[in-house]
Structure formats: C-alpha cells, structure tokens
C-alpha cells in the first residue's frame, strides 16, 4: 500500500500533459476497465443514468464501485492512473496524504477495520468516450473526486471534497503532516489582513458552525452571502482571495483548473464574497466560505478540538455536469 501511495503522490501526470483532458481521461478509464475481470467489472462499471452517480459521500463507509483492497497490483496501478490523469501533481499529493491518514487514525483509535487505506472505491459511470455523457468517481473517507464528461469536451470536476483528520498530525512518525495546510494558512492570512485594515465585517459569526453547511447534499444551493465582497478589498487582498480559490481549482490538471477559474472570474467583484466565522487564532475552531454567482467553497476545522478539517468546492450549476448535460439534451432536441 505504501508503494501505491508513493506512486499516487509522485507520479508525474505525463498522460495528462500529452493529451487533451477528455482523451486523457477516456484513455485512463478504458485502461482501468480493461484491467478488470468479469466479476470486478460488474462492481466497477455502473450505468451513467444510475442515480448512484450523484450519491457522493466523504464519511467512512462502503461505497459502490471496486475497492482498492479487492484489486490486484495491476488494477491498483490503473486506478492510480485514472486519478493522476485528472489531478495536478499538487492535487495527487494531497490525495495521497489524505489516504495515508487512515493509518494514523487506525493507530490512534486501534481500529484498522474502520480505518483502512484500501477502502477507497473506483466507479466508472457509462462508457468512456460516450458523447452523451460518462464519468467516474474515486472516493473514500475524506476524499471524493467526481468527474463528468459530456460531448467529449465539457468536463465537470465537482463536487470536489478533501478532508484531513487529523488536520495536523501532532505525534508519531507522521508528525507535522498537514495535507490541507495551504487551504488553512491562506484563508487565515486573508482574514487577518482584512481585520488589520479595519474590514471587521468579514467575521460574520463569532462561533463557527460544526460542519460545512452543504454537507453531502447532492445538489448544492447558494447560501446567504456573508462577510465582505472583493470590491471592498485592496488589490493585494483580492489577489490573496484568488490565490485561495486557486488552491481549490488547482487540485486538478492545468487546463481544467483554468477553465473553471475563467468562469469564476466572470463574476463582478461585488458578487464575490469571503466570510469567516469563529476564531482566527491557531488551533482554534473556524469556518470560512467563498461564494460567487456560480460557485461555493467551504472550509471548516472545528471537530476534534479544531484538528479535523473539511473542505469542499461546489459548482452551483455544473455539479455532476448538470449544466453541460442540460445543454446537450437541449441541442439534441
């Protein structure tokens, strides 16, 4: 398993670099399916129209699809190839660290059955390359990668969830590990800068909610705007806000990240909000969210004495490729 994590963390996404995104994903998904026997194929392949495609979760549980623990080494490598075809090197490294934390939790809780690094499931929805739509999901505790491809060009990467428990490993051989360090540090630096320049309205609640508010909702709805708008920020503060957003979009390969950033940048500055709840001090509970007309980003570090972090990025129109699928159907008719 350690070899697999190293492969995931350090494998250069050569396929993604050399091929257009849709072709890279089709190639990787087809290679994964080709590695499976009939029994495993029945577990891993699910019709695109099946409601299971939107049944995403980040809590520890069994899932539809084929688990790493049920794959041979060749199949595991093919599954890793699927992940590295869509994630950036930075995103793959975060994913590997998140998976590695299951071993830390297994030791802390003395429960290797519940906390199993191989209880991560891969599911392919539909037929790779089908212009009507296909996709895949790689998911387990604190990691949910949901990809939808329509017309072999429109690619959705949301809902996108990464979590970390512990948010910081404070003892043992992994001491100091912080998979989502940038998401936390950039957010705290931004709220601190805003407070230092008198923009106190950025704090919308002294108490942080216990969890991200959209939870595991299949369809995310826009939340009430809180905090302050980008229009009220200095040039440097707006730049810091965009750097924080890029930490989320940048989990994915460059061409996909840039396409999503382009859509986010279409929002006027007075439509782009950043709000913070809870403490701004290290090791104390907090929550922040960033929202615009089309997207929502949430981060919460409250549970386990503020050492258990959840982050999610939702596209309010494009989760699971809904906008592209709607356009495809409309065009066909």
N, C-alpha and C positions, 0 to 999 in steps of 0.2 A: 504493500500500500504506500509506503514511503517513496518508492520509486515512481509510482503513479503520480503522487503529489508533486514530486520534483519535476516530472515531465510537464504537468499542467502549469506549474509556476514559471518554468524557464523555457518552455518550448517556444521558439520564435514562430509567429504565425506566417510562415512562408507562403502557405496556400492562399491566405487572405491577402497578402501583399501582391501576389502574382495574378490573381483572378478577380473579376468584378464580384461584388458581395454575393449576389444571387447565385452565381455559378460556383463560388467557393462553398457556399452553404449546401447547395444541391450535391456537389461532389462529396463533401464530408458526410452528409446524411446518407447518401447512396452507399458509401463505403462502410458506414456503420451497419446498415441493413444487410449488406452483402456478407458481413462477418457473422451473421446470426444463423443458427439452425432453425428448423420449422417451429420448434417449441418456444424458443426465445423470440422468434419473430412475432408470434401471436401475442406475447407480452408487450413487446416494444412498439408495435405498429397499431395505431388507432385511427379510425376514420376521421377525416378533417371536420366533418359536421357534428361529430360527437360532442356532447356538452362537457365532456371531461377536459376538453382543450382549454376551457376557461376556469377549471376547478383548481386554482393555484393556492398554495399554502407555504408558509415559512416555518410553521411549528413542526416539532419532531413527530413523525407519523409515517405509516406505509402509504405508498402512492401508486398510481397506475404507471405502468412502464416497466422497464427492466433495471433492476438494482445492480450496482457495481459488484456486490457480493455474489451475484449469480452469473457474472461474466467471466470468461477466461481472459488471459492476458491480452490476446489479440483484440478481443472485443472491447476491453477496457481502453486500450490504446486508440481504437476507433472512436470511442465515446469522447476521449480527451481531444481527439482531432476535431470533433464537432464543436466542442467548447472553444478551442483555440482558433477555429475558423471565424467565430463571431466576436470574441472578446479581444481587446487590445492586450498587449503584454502586461500592462498595469492591471487590467481587469482580471486576467488569468491569475496573476499573482495574488490579488485579493481573494479570489475564489479558492485558491489552494490553501491560503492561510485560514479562511473560514472553515473549510473542511477539516483542517488539522486540529482545530479547536475541539472537535468531538473527542479526540484522545485526551485532551486536557480535562474536559468535563467528565469523561469516563473515570479518570483517576480521582478527580475531586469528589464525585458522587458515588464512586465504587459501583458503577452501573454500566458495564461495557455493552450490555444488550441494547439498552435505550440509546446510549451514546456510541454509535457505530459509524466510523468513517466511510463504510461501504454501503450505507443506507442512503445513497444518492441515486436517483432514478432518471433514466433517459427514455423519453417517449417521442416517437415520430408521428405526426398527425398528417394523414393523407399521403400522397405520392410526391416525393421530391421532384420539383420542376413543373408540377401541375399549375398552369397559369390561373386556374380558378382559385387556387389557394392551397398552401401546405405550410407546415411549420414543425417546430419541435420544442420540447421543454426538457431542461436539465434542472432537477430540483431535489432538495433535501433540507435538513434543518438549517435555517438562516441563509439559504441560497435558492433563489428562484429566477431562472433565465427562461424567458418566454419569447419565442421568435415566430413571426408570421410573415410569409412571403406571398404576395399577390401579383399576378401578371409578370412574374419573374423580374420585378424591378422595385415594387413598393415593399419595403421591409420594416416591420414594427419590432421593437425590442422591449416593449413594455407590456405588462407590469415588470419592473426591474427591482428586485429586492436583494439586499445584502445586509446581514446582521452579524453581530460579534458578541459571543458570551464565552469568556469574559471580554469586555471591551479592551481591557489591558490585562495581560497575564502578569500576575504580581509575584509568582514564585515558581520554582521548578526549572526544568531545562529550557522551557519556552518563555522564561521571564522577560518582560519588556515587549512581547509581541502585541501589536495593535493593528489589526487588519484595516480598520476604518479610521486610522489616525488623521488623514487629510480631511475627511468629512467633518470630523470633530474640531480639529485645530483651525481650519479655515473659517468655519462657522463662528467659533468663539472669537477669533481675531476680528471678524467683521462686526459683530455686535459690540465688542469692546471699542472699536474705532468710532462707531456710531454714538455710543454713550459719551465718549470723550469729547465729541463735537456737539453735545447737547441734544442729540436726537433721541430723547428718552422714550418717545412713543414706540420705539422698536420693541420694547418689553410690553407685551400685551397681557401678560398674566404673571404674577409672582410665583405661582405654582405650576409646575409642568404637568401635563396630562401623563398618565402612566404609560400610554402606548401611542403609536401613530394612530391618527384618528380614522384613517380609511381602512385600517386593519387588512383583512384578507378579502375585502369586497371585490366581487368580480367586475363591477362597473363603478369606477370612482367618480364621485360627484365633486364639483367645485365647493370648497369650503369658504366660509366668510373671510374676506381679506382682512389680514391683521398686520400690525407693525407699520412700516413706512414704505413708501414707494421708492423706486430707483431714482425718480425725478427729484427726490429730496436729498439724494446723496451727492457727495462730491465726485469728481471724476475718478479719483483713486478708489473710493468706496464702491462705485459702480463696477469698476474693474475687478475689485475683490469679490463682488457678488457674482460676476460672470465666471471668475476662476472657480468659485464654489460650485456653480452649476456645471461647469465643465468637468469637475471631479466625478459627477454622476454620468454625464453623457460619455465621458472619456473612458468608461469601463469597456466600451465597445470599439471595434475597429474604426480607423480614422474616417473612412467615407461615411459610415453610418452615423458616427458621432457628429460629423459636420452637417449632415442633412438635418439632424434633429436640432442642432444649435441654430441653424438657419431659420427654422420655424419658430424657435423660441425668441430669436432676435427681432422677429416681425412685430412683437408686442411693443407698444409705446412704453416709455419709461414710467408713465403714471399708471400703467396697468401691471407693472411688475413689483410684487410685494415681497418683503422679507420681514418675518416676525419671530420673536424669541419669547419663550416662557420658562420660568424657573431661574436658577442661579447661573451666573457667568463664571463662577469660581471652579477651579479644577476639582474633579472628583465629587461634584455636587450635581443633583438632578437637573436636567434641562430638556428642552424640546425646541426645535425651530422648523419653520416651513417657508418655502419659497413657492410662489404661485404666480401664474400669468393666465391669460385667457384660455390657453390650450393645455397647460401642464401643471403638475403639482409635485413638489418634492417635500418629503417629511423626514425628520430625524428625531429620535427620542433615545435618551440614555437616562433611564430612571430606575429600572428594576435592579435587583441585587446590589442595593446601595450605590446606585448610579455607576454600575460597571457591567452593563448589559445593553448593547446598542442595536437599534433597528433603524434602517434607512430604506426608503422606497421612492421610486420615481414613477409617476403615472402620466400617461398622455390621455387627457380627458376625452378626446375624440378618437384616438388611434390605438388604444389598448387592444391587444389581440388582433390588430389590423382592421378594426371595425370600419374606420373611415375609408380605407382602400377597398375593402370588400363591398361596402355600400356603393362606392363609385363604380366598381367592376360590374355589379349587378345592374346598376342604372345604365351603364354603357351598353351592356348586352341587350337590354330591352329597348 
